[in-house]
Amino acid sequence: MQKSGRGKRITVFFMAVFAMLAVTLCSEIPVNAAASVKNISVKAEVKASSTNAIKISWNRTSMADGYVIYRRESFTKSFQRLKVVNKNAAFYLDRNLISSKPYQYAVRAYRKEGKKNVYSKFIAVTAATRPQATTVKAKAVSSSQVDITWSKDLRTDGYRIYRRAAGEKWVLVNDVSKSSSSYEDQKVKADTKYVYAVRPYKKGGNVKYMASFKQSSLIHTPEKVSGGSSYAEFTQAQKDVMKKILYAVETGGQVYGRQDYADFTEAYTNSSAEHAITIGAGQWYATEAQRLLKLIHTKYPATWKKYDPKNYVWNDVVNKNWSTYKLDENSGRAKIIVKLISSADGIKCQDQLMYQQIDEMQKEIRKLGITEAKSVGMFINIRHQGGYGAVTRVLKKTNRPVTLDNIYKALQTDTGNQVGAYRTRQKCVYTWLKTYMK
């Protein structure tokens, strides 16, 4: 029996419907190619960074069966598969990384389409682990300048310097290059307490990943003392007077113009706080003693070879910790040191080092606004004996104007300290400055 025309049309319609259902049920490939996960872009972002870990996140897509995380440590290398996570994951914490190092991440969504996994496009992100915090030292060298030093990190890209006055917030001072290990802050106020922090950073893309704050000890800038030029200098005759004074009070038995170039003092002899040897007419202690010996070795190698042919002392100079370097005065090395420093070349080096230190110390003193020669000389004596802290301490006690007489009066009130307790020494220096410093 033949089917009518209407019956034929119904049959064709149902056959078409069944065909479409068969295609849909027998294949997981989307009918619309635009629905494939390969046309999706997954963008990675940095959520956090520490010295040894980086946390990333990404934009999730409902089409994903999961995500593959990739990492590379150099733009010249290929991405390496790091981790596969499920479709509900939204972040990943990458641990056990190296500090102060850049890393790049990519995340791809994947989905099983047909008989294979299909992967999305990706937008990578560059991050970096943070450097370790660095040790910072600050020193007030004048009422308007603080010198800052820190330990260098060879992998860092630079350093960011911060300053905080007592009771105030942190202030950004400057960014300096990775080759820097010191900075002169000349925007400080007189008679003010400060702490500093130097934060090394590593660049990751356009972001500077900085180390945590590790602040310096509290320092106090001295008050401003009015006066002439801060950088006037001693004449050679004035330097000679200062050298004779320092030599006399250190090893000359407090006789002006006398000194002992062959002096060798064992650790703890002068003070229980002196943990290393002291040598020479200027009583160079610890690393200063090391500095003197290096000078002799550099300027007069033949003299050094004469007295230390097997480099017993020289090996100690370059390899030992001179802040705690100890020797018995009767030891072979001690005898070599005495021969070196008391030789004609060693005496020349002692005088050269003393002149250098007088120059260094007088510049520190003059930056405080003190310019009159006798006053500068007395503070050089204080600096040489007790350090820069003693200078600022005594200066604070000194009545204005700052004169030799007023400094000497202030020293009488400096009891219980390394400087003020030495009354005979300070009286000798006072008298000699009055007599010889012109």
Stockholm file with secondary structure:
# STOCKHOLM 1.0

chainA/1-438         MQKSGRGKRITVFFMAVFAMLAVTLCSEIPVNAAASVKNISVKAEVKASSTNAIKISWNRTSMADGYVIYRRESFTKSFQRLKVVNKNAAFYLDRNLISSKPYQYAVRAYRKEGKKNVYSKFIAVTAATRPQATTVKAKAVSSSQVDITWSKDLRTDGYRIYRRAAGEKWVLVNDVSKSSSSYEDQKVKADTKYVYAVRPYKKGGNVKYMASFKQSSLIHTPEKVSGGSSYAEFTQAQKDVMKKILYAVETGGQVYGRQDYADFTEAYTNSSAEHAITIGAGQWYATEAQRLLKLIHTKYPATWKKYDPKNYVWNDVVNKNWSTYKLDENSGRAKIIVKLISSADGIKCQDQLMYQQIDEMQKEIRKLGITEAKSVGMFINIRHQGGYGAVTRVLKKTNRPVTLDNIYKALQTDTGNQVGAYRTRQKCVYTWLKTYMK
#=GR chainA/1-438 SS CCCCHHHHHHHHHHHHHHHHHHHHHHCCSCSSGGGSGGGCEEEEEEEEECSSCEEEEECCCTTCSEEEEEEESCTTSCCEEEEEEETTCCEEEECSCCSSCEEEEEEEEEEEETTEEEECEEECEEEECCCCCCCEEEEEEETTEEEEEECCCTTCSEEEEEEEETTSCCEEEEEEETTCCEEEECCCCTTCEEEEEEEEEEEETTEEEECCCCBCCCEECCCCCCCSCTTCCCCHHHHHHHHHHHHHHHTSTTCTTCCCTTCEECTTSSCTTCCSCEETTTTEETHHHHHHHHHHHHHCHHHHHHHCTTCHHHHHHHHSCTTSCCCCTTSHHHHHHHHHHHSHHHHHHHHHHHHHHHHHHHHHHHHTTCCCHHHHHHHHHHHHHHCHHHHHHHHHHCCSSCCHHHHHHHHHTCTTSTTTTCHHHHHHHHHHHHHHCC
#=GC SS_cons         CCCCHHHHHHHHHHHHHHHHHHHHHHCCSCSSGGGSGGGCEEEEEEEEECSSCEEEEECCCTTCSEEEEEEESCTTSCCEEEEEEETTCCEEEECSCCSSCEEEEEEEEEEEETTEEEECEEECEEEECCCCCCCEEEEEEETTEEEEEECCCTTCSEEEEEEEETTSCCEEEEEEETTCCEEEECCCCTTCEEEEEEEEEEEETTEEEECCCCBCCCEECCCCCCCSCTTCCCCHHHHHHHHHHHHHHHTSTTCTTCCCTTCEECTTSSCTTCCSCEETTTTEETHHHHHHHHHHHHHCHHHHHHHCTTCHHHHHHHHSCTTSCCCCTTSHHHHHHHHHHHSHHHHHHHHHHHHHHHHHHHHHHHHTTCCCHHHHHHHHHHHHHHCHHHHHHHHHHCCSSCCHHHHHHHHHTCTTSTTTTCHHHHHHHHHHHHHHCC
//
